[in-house]
Amino acid sequence: MRFCNIVISSTAIFASAFLPHTGLYAQQADGTATMASPVQQIPEAPTPQIEIAMSANPQSLQQTQTQTPAQTPDQSSPSSSSSSQSSQQQTDAQKTQKETAADQLKEQETQRVAGVMATFNTTRNRDALPLSSRQKFQLFFKGAFDPWPFGLSAFVAGIGQAEDSTPEWGGGTEGYAKRFGAGYTDYFMGNFFGNAVLPSLLHEDPRYFQKGSGKPINRFLWAASSTVWCKRDKGGWGPNYANVGGNLIGSAIGRVYYPASDRTVSSTISDGLTVSAEGIVGAEVIEFWPDLVRYHERKKAEKQARAMNAANGQKTDAKPEDQTQK
């Protein structure tokens, strides 16, 4: 009952506010006023437009309803859109860095000393980007199957054959083959662990970063320290555990195919350290080889200049003052 009273009072208030203020009397055409019935006074409720549309063309309403969700604007928050943009920028930056590192690696894979000695593990760019684990293995296999290590192993095996090192292997073709196989296997296993496996696990850079300028003594010490000091993938520098550890692991594996007389702890450590010392010699050659090339080119240019002056009938040792006096 209370609810009915509220509905009736609300309806009365709505009628008094929105109905025309003409009263309950209607003006006839002859001027007499007559009482208008409540039914005639209250206008009919307007027909909803939605019903008219449905009765006129029900298919248009269905099309409108189906198109409405497609026309709904994107309600994604600005924070989500900004986060997606930042993640996309990070992905592009990582892709660009990876491509740049790959381009730098391609340049390294063409480097040689005297056109023969492969120096793929050397870079002249002190700010070179770090290599991924895949690129470290790629760099190792590129150098391991290059003709240079095979030629070097053949040369060392010939020296061992002449000196009759490891006499248990004997001489002749069989002895040479054993020495050649042992030499190349030492190279392969030492570099596999020292330049690929351990650098990937320890996040070390297996490359030699050439100094290229400065005082000769500083450059000499720089190259010598590369055996025990290297660059990290994060940009810092620290002990070269991978190189020394790889040489020792390769020497330990070599005990399997070396004679029983060489299967001792002392010979294993001695061979590992010997390979590390050979790495110092190689770094020194790589560091100062460009200087030797420039020196040779300068001497060659001076010789050509003297030959041209001699051909023109000029004395190469004459000074400008002497020519002026004459």
One Martini backbone bead per residue (centre of mass of N, CA, C, O) as a GRO file, in nm:
protein
  326
    1MET     BB    1   0.058   0.062  -0.020
    2ARG     BB    2   0.298   0.252  -0.004
    3PHE     BB    3   0.383   0.213  -0.300
    4CYS     BB    4   0.119   0.325  -0.432
    5ASN     BB    5   0.139   0.616  -0.323
    6ILE     BB    6   0.404   0.686  -0.458
    7VAL     BB    7   0.307   0.645  -0.753
    8ILE     BB    8   0.072   0.850  -0.751
    9SER     BB    9   0.231   1.104  -0.666
   10SER     BB   10   0.433   1.094  -0.903
   11THR     BB   11   0.221   1.121  -1.129
   12ALA     BB   12   0.110   1.399  -1.046
   13ILE     BB   13   0.369   1.559  -1.069
   14PHE     BB   14   0.423   1.496  -1.369
   15ALA     BB   15   0.154   1.619  -1.478
   16SER     BB   16   0.189   1.915  -1.360
   17ALA     BB   17   0.463   1.969  -1.518
   18PHE     BB   18   0.383   1.862  -1.841
   19LEU     BB   19   0.114   1.966  -1.875
   20PRO     BB   20  -0.106   2.168  -1.998
   21HIS     BB   21  -0.239   2.502  -1.896
   22THR     BB   22  -0.580   2.460  -1.982
   23GLY     BB   23  -0.723   2.274  -1.821
   24LEU     BB   24  -1.057   2.119  -1.822
   25TYR     BB   25  -1.115   2.319  -2.057
   26ALA     BB   26  -1.274   2.347  -2.374
   27GLN     BB   27  -1.266   2.521  -2.676
   28GLN     BB   28  -1.497   2.607  -2.884
   29ALA     BB   29  -1.604   2.741  -3.181
   30ASP     BB   30  -1.860   2.912  -3.037
   31GLY     BB   31  -1.734   2.984  -2.725
   32THR     BB   32  -1.801   2.752  -2.554
   33ALA     BB   33  -1.766   2.593  -2.252
   34THR     BB   34  -1.632   2.272  -2.188
   35MET     BB   35  -1.600   1.977  -2.048
   36ALA     BB   36  -1.318   1.793  -2.021
   37SER     BB   37  -1.201   1.503  -2.039
   38PRO     BB   38  -0.942   1.327  -1.923
   39VAL     BB   39  -0.897   1.163  -2.179
   40GLN     BB   40  -0.881   1.410  -2.379
   41GLN     BB   41  -0.650   1.577  -2.236
   42ILE     BB   42  -0.468   1.340  -2.242
   43PRO     BB   43  -0.216   1.244  -2.414
   44GLU     BB   44  -0.067   1.039  -2.599
   45ALA     BB   45   0.175   0.827  -2.604
   46PRO     BB   46   0.459   0.802  -2.750
   47THR     BB   47   0.600   0.631  -2.994
   48PRO     BB   48   0.850   0.441  -3.020
   49GLN     BB   49   1.109   0.444  -3.251
   50ILE     BB   50   1.194   0.147  -3.237
   51GLU     BB   51   0.921   0.027  -3.323
   52ILE     BB   52   0.901   0.162  -3.597
   53ALA     BB   53   1.161   0.040  -3.710
   54MET     BB   54   1.075  -0.255  -3.677
   55SER     BB   55   0.813  -0.237  -3.849
   56ALA     BB   56   0.949  -0.130  -4.109
   57ASN     BB   57   1.272  -0.252  -4.052
   58PRO     BB   58   1.413  -0.521  -3.908
   59GLN     BB   59   1.694  -0.549  -4.056
   60SER     BB   60   1.823  -0.274  -3.976
   61LEU     BB   61   1.848  -0.341  -3.675
   62GLN     BB   62   2.037  -0.581  -3.703
   63GLN     BB   63   2.264  -0.424  -3.843
   64THR     BB   64   2.310  -0.221  -3.615
   65GLN     BB   65   2.383  -0.432  -3.396
   66THR     BB   66   2.627  -0.554  -3.554
   67GLN     BB   67   2.783  -0.266  -3.587
   68THR     BB   68   2.830  -0.156  -3.302
   69PRO     BB   69   3.089  -0.307  -3.200
   70ALA     BB   70   3.274  -0.195  -3.436
   71GLN     BB   71   3.221   0.119  -3.335
   72THR     BB   72   3.377   0.077  -3.094
   73PRO     BB   73   3.599   0.215  -2.917
   74ASP     BB   74   3.903   0.215  -2.796
   75GLN     BB   75   3.964   0.116  -2.438
   76SER     BB   76   4.249   0.145  -2.411
   77SER     BB   77   4.498   0.230  -2.229
   78PRO     BB   78   4.775   0.432  -2.230
   79SER     BB   79   4.965   0.239  -2.078
   80SER     BB   80   4.944  -0.005  -2.272
   81SER     BB   81   5.042   0.139  -2.530
   82SER     BB   82   5.318   0.234  -2.416
   83SER     BB   83   5.425  -0.051  -2.345
   84SER     BB   84   5.415  -0.164  -2.635
   85GLN     BB   85   5.609   0.045  -2.758
   86SER     BB   86   5.855  -0.014  -2.576
   87SER     BB   87   5.881  -0.316  -2.652
   88GLN     BB   88   5.926  -0.261  -2.955
   89GLN     BB   89   6.184  -0.091  -2.921
   90GLN     BB   90   6.351  -0.312  -2.781
   91THR     BB   91   6.338  -0.515  -3.012
   92ASP     BB   92   6.475  -0.333  -3.225
   93ALA     BB   93   6.739  -0.291  -3.066
   94GLN     BB   94   6.821  -0.589  -3.051
   95LYS     BB   95   6.825  -0.637  -3.353
   96THR     BB   96   7.037  -0.426  -3.422
   97GLN     BB   97   7.263  -0.541  -3.242
   98LYS     BB   98   7.278  -0.818  -3.378
   99GLU     BB   99   7.344  -0.714  -3.664
  100THR     BB  100   7.603  -0.562  -3.589
  101ALA     BB  101   7.759  -0.807  -3.480
  102ALA     BB  102   7.749  -0.964  -3.749
  103ASP     BB  103   7.908  -0.757  -3.918
  104GLN     BB  104   8.166  -0.762  -3.747
  105LEU     BB  105   8.219  -1.067  -3.788
  106LYS     BB  106   8.260  -1.059  -4.096
  107GLU     BB  107   8.517  -0.883  -4.088
  108GLN     BB  108   8.693  -1.087  -3.923
  109GLU     BB  109   8.669  -1.337  -4.142
  110THR     BB  110   8.909  -1.169  -4.333
  111GLN     BB  111   9.153  -1.197  -4.152
  112ARG     BB  112   9.515  -1.161  -4.217
  113VAL     BB  113   9.848  -1.275  -4.209
  114ALA     BB  114  10.004  -1.257  -4.502
  115GLY     BB  115   9.744  -1.414  -4.623
  116VAL     BB  116   9.735  -1.676  -4.403
  117MET     BB  117   9.691  -1.597  -4.113
  118ALA     BB  118   9.437  -1.643  -3.905
  119THR     BB  119   9.233  -1.355  -3.743
  120PHE     BB  120   8.927  -1.394  -3.630
  121ASN     BB  121   9.000  -1.328  -3.305
  122THR     BB  122   9.014  -1.024  -3.417
  123THR     BB  123   8.990  -0.673  -3.311
  124ARG     BB  124   8.993  -0.311  -3.374
  125ASN     BB  125   8.734  -0.279  -3.196
  126ARG     BB  126   8.687  -0.166  -2.873
  127ASP     BB  127   8.345  -0.139  -2.925
  128ALA     BB  128   8.256  -0.413  -2.959
  129LEU     BB  129   8.016  -0.625  -2.966
  130PRO     BB  130   7.889  -0.877  -2.824
  131LEU     BB  131   7.869  -1.219  -2.824
  132SER     BB  132   7.707  -1.484  -2.881
  133SER     BB  133   7.705  -1.816  -2.848
  134ARG     BB  134   7.667  -1.873  -3.148
  135GLN     BB  135   7.901  -1.685  -3.246
  136LYS     BB  136   8.130  -1.832  -3.098
  137PHE     BB  137   8.096  -2.099  -3.249
  138GLN     BB  138   8.121  -1.983  -3.533
  139LEU     BB  139   8.411  -1.874  -3.497
  140PHE     BB  140   8.545  -2.143  -3.436
  141PHE     BB  141   8.470  -2.307  -3.696
  142LYS     BB  142   8.597  -2.109  -3.893
  143GLY     BB  143   8.894  -2.161  -3.781
  144ALA     BB  144   8.913  -2.481  -3.770
  145PHE     BB  145   8.842  -2.505  -4.107
  146ASP     BB  146   9.086  -2.372  -4.187
  147PRO     BB  147   9.387  -2.401  -4.351
  148TRP     BB  148   9.584  -2.303  -4.132
  149PRO     BB  149   9.582  -2.534  -3.906
  150PHE     BB  150   9.672  -2.756  -4.103
  151GLY     BB  151   9.941  -2.630  -4.187
  152LEU     BB  152  10.059  -2.602  -3.901
  153SER     BB  153  10.044  -2.904  -3.824
  154ALA     BB  154  10.227  -3.001  -4.053
  155PHE     BB  155  10.479  -2.841  -3.968
  156VAL     BB  156  10.508  -2.952  -3.678
  157ALA     BB  157  10.525  -3.251  -3.760
  158GLY     BB  158  10.790  -3.221  -3.917
  159ILE     BB  159  10.961  -3.136  -3.678
  160GLY     BB  160  10.902  -3.387  -3.504
  161GLN     BB  161  11.017  -3.588  -3.707
  162ALA     BB  162  11.308  -3.472  -3.709
  163GLU     BB  163  11.334  -3.492  -3.377
  164ASP     BB  164  11.183  -3.741  -3.257
  165SER     BB  165  10.924  -3.694  -3.125
  166THR     BB  166  10.781  -3.926  -2.980
  167PRO     BB  167  10.912  -4.228  -3.038
  168GLU     BB  168  10.661  -4.425  -3.025
  169TRP     BB  169  10.562  -4.337  -3.325
  170GLY     BB  170  10.790  -4.303  -3.499
  171GLY     BB  171  10.822  -4.323  -3.841
  172GLY     BB  172  10.723  -4.207  -4.115
  173THR     BB  173  10.399  -4.199  -4.210
  174GLU     BB  174  10.279  -4.287  -3.940
  175GLY     BB  175  10.424  -4.086  -3.755
  176TYR     BB  176  10.324  -3.832  -3.899
  177ALA     BB  177  10.020  -3.882  -3.864
  178LYS     BB  178  10.022  -3.876  -3.554
  179ARG     BB  179  10.134  -3.590  -3.523
  180PHE     BB  180   9.920  -3.446  -3.685
  181GLY     BB  181   9.669  -3.541  -3.528
  182ALA     BB  182   9.760  -3.435  -3.249
  183GLY     BB  183   9.796  -3.137  -3.323
  184TYR     BB  184   9.503  -3.078  -3.423
  185THR     BB  185   9.354  -3.180  -3.171
  186ASP     BB  186   9.472  -2.977  -2.979
  187TYR     BB  187   9.361  -2.731  -3.121
  188PHE     BB  188   9.059  -2.802  -3.120
  189MET     BB  189   9.008  -2.852  -2.812
  190GLY     BB  190   9.121  -2.588  -2.698
  191ASN     BB  191   8.927  -2.398  -2.869
  192PHE     BB  192   8.655  -2.518  -2.794
  193PHE     BB  193   8.683  -2.439  -2.487
  194GLY     BB  194   8.833  -2.146  -2.504
  195ASN     BB  195   8.620  -2.013  -2.752
  196ALA     BB  196   8.320  -2.144  -2.669
  197VAL     BB  197   8.228  -2.281  -2.406
  198LEU     BB  198   8.344  -2.104  -2.173
  199PRO     BB  199   8.260  -1.820  -2.280
  200SER     BB  200   7.955  -1.889  -2.258
  201LEU     BB  201   7.948  -1.957  -1.950
  202LEU     BB  202   8.138  -1.690  -1.853
  203HIS     BB  203   8.107  -1.433  -2.029
  204GLU     BB  204   8.336  -1.425  -2.257
  205ASP     BB  205   8.572  -1.287  -2.475
  206PRO     BB  206   8.766  -1.451  -2.735
  207ARG     BB  207   8.896  -1.192  -2.820
  208TYR     BB  208   9.135  -0.976  -2.965
  209PHE     BB  209   9.216  -0.645  -2.863
  210GLN     BB  210   9.351  -0.422  -3.048
  211LYS     BB  211   9.542  -0.146  -2.998
  212GLY     BB  212   9.750   0.008  -3.235
  213SER     BB  213   9.855   0.218  -3.007
  214GLY     BB  214  10.136   0.364  -2.883
  215LYS     BB  215  10.355   0.236  -2.699
  216PRO     BB  216  10.537  -0.043  -2.742
  217ILE     BB  217  10.535  -0.147  -2.446
  218ASN     BB  218  10.229  -0.133  -2.407
  219ARG     BB  219  10.158  -0.322  -2.640
  220PHE     BB  220  10.317  -0.567  -2.543
  221LEU     BB  221  10.165  -0.602  -2.270
  222TRP     BB  222   9.885  -0.625  -2.388
  223ALA     BB  223   9.931  -0.886  -2.552
  224ALA     BB  224  10.036  -1.066  -2.316
  225SER     BB  225   9.769  -1.033  -2.130
  226SER     BB  226   9.548  -1.183  -2.310
  227THR     BB  227   9.578  -1.471  -2.182
  228VAL     BB  228   9.475  -1.351  -1.871
  229TRP     BB  229   9.303  -1.113  -2.023
  230CYS     BB  230   8.960  -0.998  -2.058
  231LYS     BB  231   8.655  -0.949  -2.199
  232ARG     BB  232   8.332  -0.883  -2.128
  233ASP     BB  233   8.001  -0.888  -2.213
  234LYS     BB  234   7.941  -0.621  -2.022
  235GLY     BB  235   8.249  -0.456  -2.065
  236GLY     BB  236   8.448  -0.566  -1.889
  237TRP     BB  237   8.733  -0.680  -1.697
  238GLY     BB  238   8.925  -1.000  -1.674
  239PRO     BB  239   8.993  -1.302  -1.626
  240ASN     BB  240   9.110  -1.574  -1.844
  241TYR     BB  241   8.964  -1.863  -1.793
  242ALA     BB  242   8.903  -1.988  -2.073
  243ASN     BB  243   9.186  -2.010  -2.194
  244VAL     BB  244   9.336  -2.168  -1.974
  245GLY     BB  245   9.123  -2.391  -1.936
  246GLY     BB  246   9.121  -2.490  -2.232
  247ASN     BB  247   9.419  -2.580  -2.244
  248LEU     BB  248   9.399  -2.790  -2.014
  249ILE     BB  249   9.173  -2.963  -2.131
  250GLY     BB  250   9.313  -3.035  -2.398
  251SER     BB  251   9.556  -3.173  -2.259
  252ALA     BB  252   9.392  -3.391  -2.107
  253ILE     BB  253   9.268  -3.525  -2.361
  254GLY     BB  254   9.551  -3.594  -2.496
  255ARG     BB  255   9.620  -3.844  -2.312
  256VAL     BB  256   9.470  -4.060  -2.481
  257TYR     BB  257   9.675  -4.034  -2.759
  258TYR     BB  258   9.914  -4.057  -2.588
  259PRO     BB  259  10.156  -4.181  -2.448
  260ALA     BB  260  10.219  -4.313  -2.139
  261SER     BB  261  10.462  -4.117  -2.069
  262ASP     BB  262  10.247  -3.851  -2.096
  263ARG     BB  263  10.046  -3.954  -1.848
  264THR     BB  264  10.069  -3.676  -1.669
  265VAL     BB  265  10.037  -3.403  -1.477
  266SER     BB  266  10.286  -3.242  -1.566
  267SER     BB  267  10.241  -3.268  -1.875
  268THR     BB  268   9.965  -3.135  -1.881
  269ILE     BB  269  10.046  -2.857  -1.766
  270SER     BB  270  10.278  -2.799  -1.961
  271ASP     BB  271  10.110  -2.800  -2.223
  272GLY     BB  272   9.905  -2.581  -2.144
  273LEU     BB  273  10.120  -2.350  -2.097
  274THR     BB  274  10.246  -2.362  -2.376
  275VAL     BB  275   9.996  -2.271  -2.532
  276SER     BB  276   9.974  -1.999  -2.387
  277ALA     BB  277  10.250  -1.893  -2.484
  278GLU     BB  278  10.179  -1.909  -2.787
  279GLY     BB  279   9.955  -1.694  -2.763
  280ILE     BB  280  10.146  -1.456  -2.710
  281VAL     BB  281  10.294  -1.465  -2.978
  282GLY     BB  282  10.045  -1.423  -3.155
  283ALA     BB  283   9.964  -1.144  -3.035
  284GLU     BB  284  10.223  -0.995  -3.119
  285VAL     BB  285  10.192  -1.032  -3.422
  286ILE     BB  286   9.914  -0.894  -3.448
  287GLU     BB  287   9.991  -0.615  -3.326
  288PHE     BB  288  10.269  -0.559  -3.525
  289TRP     BB  289  10.203  -0.610  -3.825
  290PRO     BB  290  10.098  -0.331  -3.929
  291ASP     BB  291  10.375  -0.194  -3.886
  292LEU     BB  292  10.532  -0.363  -4.090
  293VAL     BB  293  10.363  -0.282  -4.334
  294ARG     BB  294  10.410   0.025  -4.318
  295TYR     BB  295  10.717   0.012  -4.335
  296HIS     BB  296  10.731  -0.126  -4.610
  297GLU     BB  297  10.569   0.089  -4.769
  298ARG     BB  298  10.757   0.327  -4.710
  299LYS     BB  299  11.015   0.208  -4.834
  300LYS     BB  300  10.894   0.166  -5.113
  301ALA     BB  301  10.826   0.465  -5.169
  302GLU     BB  302  11.117   0.574  -5.139
  303LYS     BB  303  11.239   0.402  -5.366
  304GLN     BB  304  11.059   0.515  -5.592
  305ALA     BB  305  11.143   0.812  -5.558
  306ARG     BB  306  11.446   0.770  -5.620
  307ALA     BB  307  11.404   0.652  -5.902
  308MET     BB  308  11.264   0.901  -6.025
  309ASN     BB  309  11.494   1.105  -5.971
  310ALA     BB  310  11.710   0.954  -6.130
  311ALA     BB  311  11.555   0.964  -6.400
  312ASN     BB  312  11.557   1.299  -6.387
  313GLY     BB  313  11.853   1.389  -6.279
  314GLN     BB  314  11.840   1.378  -5.964
  315LYS     BB  315  11.944   1.438  -5.647
  316THR     BB  316  11.856   1.296  -5.342
  317ASP     BB  317  12.088   1.455  -5.149
  318ALA     BB  318  11.994   1.729  -5.220
  319LYS     BB  319  11.967   2.054  -5.121
  320PRO     BB  320  11.808   2.352  -5.148
  321GLU     BB  321  12.063   2.526  -5.093
  322ASP     BB  322  12.246   2.405  -5.310
  323GLN     BB  323  12.061   2.472  -5.555
  324THR     BB  324  12.070   2.784  -5.509
  325GLN     BB  325  12.380   2.825  -5.540
  326LYS     BB  326  12.383   2.698  -5.835
   0.00000   0.00000   0.00000
